[in-house]
Amino acid sequence: MNGPFRFALVPIAALRDHEEVDPEGVDRLVAELREEGRVLDPLWVSEGSLVILNGHHRFQALRRLGAERAPAWVIDYEDPRVHLDRWQPGPPIAKSEVVRRALERRPFPPKTTRHSLEFALPRRPTPLSSLGGTGTADAAAAPGRA
């Protein structure tokens, strides 16, 4: 990878989540994505393992919409400028634990991990119609949608 990140449309089936989501938050996001007709911010995904670092609700909303791919910033997770913290107080979590839990399909509760970057990611709105699947095509083509 050239630099710490690159943009890709990643197959939904290849992505691995490490955190549970709030179902009501996913419901709201599905409605927002249908209304907007695009994903405003790509997911953050670890290079190689394809573990989702940021964007679990967007991932679940895209799955529900029937998308075949998700827009993602694919990031070198081992880059020292990629930080892992917690949303709530608790013992530190290692990056290796995030990857292990994702690969074992043993997710953390919602809003456990908080990833941050020392570098900026540019905005990259992505039309739902470019993500494949019948659900996204219907959402993007619905009358009155952006």
C-alpha positions in Angstrom: 0.0 0.0 0.0 1.3 3.5 -0.9 0.9 5.5 2.3 -1.2 4.7 5.3 -4.5 4.4 3.4 -6.2 3.8 0.1 -9.8 3.9 -1.1 -11.6 0.7 -2.2 -15.0 -0.8 -2.8 -14.7 -3.8 -0.5 -17.0 -6.9 -0.9 -19.4 -6.8 2.0 -19.0 -10.6 2.5 -15.3 -10.1 3.1 -15.6 -7.5 5.9 -15.3 -8.6 9.5 -16.9 -6.6 12.3 -15.5 -6.6 15.8 -18.3 -4.7 17.6 -22.0 -5.1 18.0 -24.3 -2.3 16.9 -27.4 -0.5 18.2 -30.3 -1.9 16.1 -32.2 1.4 16.3 -29.1 3.3 15.0 -28.9 0.9 12.1 -32.7 1.5 11.4 -32.1 5.3 11.3 -29.0 4.9 9.1 -30.9 2.8 6.6 -33.5 5.5 6.3 -30.8 8.2 6.0 -28.9 6.3 3.3 -32.1 5.8 1.3 -32.9 9.5 1.6 -29.4 10.6 0.7 -28.7 8.0 -2.0 -25.1 7.8 -1.0 -22.6 6.9 1.7 -21.0 10.2 2.8 -18.1 8.7 4.8 -16.4 5.4 3.9 -15.8 2.7 6.5 -12.3 2.3 8.0 -11.0 -1.2 7.4 -7.7 -2.8 8.4 -5.5 -3.8 5.4 -5.2 -7.6 5.1 -7.7 -8.8 7.8 -10.5 -6.5 6.5 -11.6 -5.9 10.1 -13.9 -2.9 10.3 -12.3 -0.2 12.5 -14.9 2.5 12.1 -18.3 2.3 10.5 -20.1 -0.8 12.0 -23.5 0.9 11.7 -22.9 1.9 8.1 -21.7 -1.7 7.4 -24.9 -3.2 8.9 -27.1 -0.6 7.1 -25.5 -1.4 3.8 -25.9 -5.2 4.4 -29.6 -4.5 5.1 -29.9 -2.5 1.9 -28.5 -5.5 -0.1 -25.2 -3.8 -1.1 -22.5 -6.1 -2.5 -19.7 -3.7 -1.7 -18.9 -1.0 0.9 -16.8 2.1 0.3 -13.8 1.9 2.6 -10.6 3.5 3.5 -8.3 0.5 3.8 -5.8 1.4 6.5 -2.4 0.1 7.6 -3.6 -0.8 11.1 0.0 -1.3 12.4 0.8 2.3 11.4 1.7 4.1 14.7 -0.5 7.0 13.7 -3.6 4.7 14.0 -4.7 4.8 17.6 -7.1 2.5 19.6 -8.8 3.8 22.7 -12.1 3.0 24.5 -15.3 5.1 24.6 -15.8 4.2 28.2 -13.3 3.7 31.1 -11.7 0.2 31.2 -8.5 -1.6 30.6 -6.6 -0.9 27.4 -7.4 -3.1 24.3 -4.7 -4.2 22.0 -5.1 -3.9 18.2 -4.4 -7.7 18.0 -7.4 -8.3 20.3 -9.6 -6.3 18.0 -8.5 -8.4 15.0 -8.7 -11.7 17.0 -12.2 -11.0 18.2 -13.3 -10.1 14.7 -11.8 -13.3 13.2 -13.4 -15.4 15.9 -16.7 -13.7 15.5 -16.8 -12.7 19.2 -17.7 -9.0 18.9 -17.3 -6.4 21.7 -20.4 -4.6 22.9 -21.4 -1.5 21.0 -19.2 1.5 21.4 -16.3 -0.3 23.1 -13.4 0.6 20.8 -12.6 4.1 19.5 -10.1 4.4 16.6 -8.5 7.7 15.7 -6.0 8.8 13.1 -3.1 11.3 13.2 -3.8 11.9 9.5 -6.8 13.3 7.7 -9.0 11.2 5.4 -10.6 13.2 2.6 -14.4 13.2 2.1 -15.4 10.5 -0.3 -19.2 10.4 -0.9 -20.1 7.2 -2.8 -23.5 6.7 -4.6 -25.4 3.6 -3.4 -25.9 2.8 -7.1 -22.1 2.0 -7.3 -22.3 -0.6 -4.5 -24.2 -3.3 -6.3 -27.2 -5.3 -5.1 -30.8 -4.8 -5.7 -31.5 -3.0 -2.4 -29.0 -0.3 -3.2 -30.2 0.1 -6.8 -33.8 0.5 -5.6 -32.7 3.0 -2.9 -30.7 5.1 -5.3 -33.4 5.1 -8.0 -36.3 5.9 -5.7 -38.1 9.1 -6.7 -37.1 12.2 -4.9 -33.8 10.8 -3.7 -30.5 12.7 -3.9 
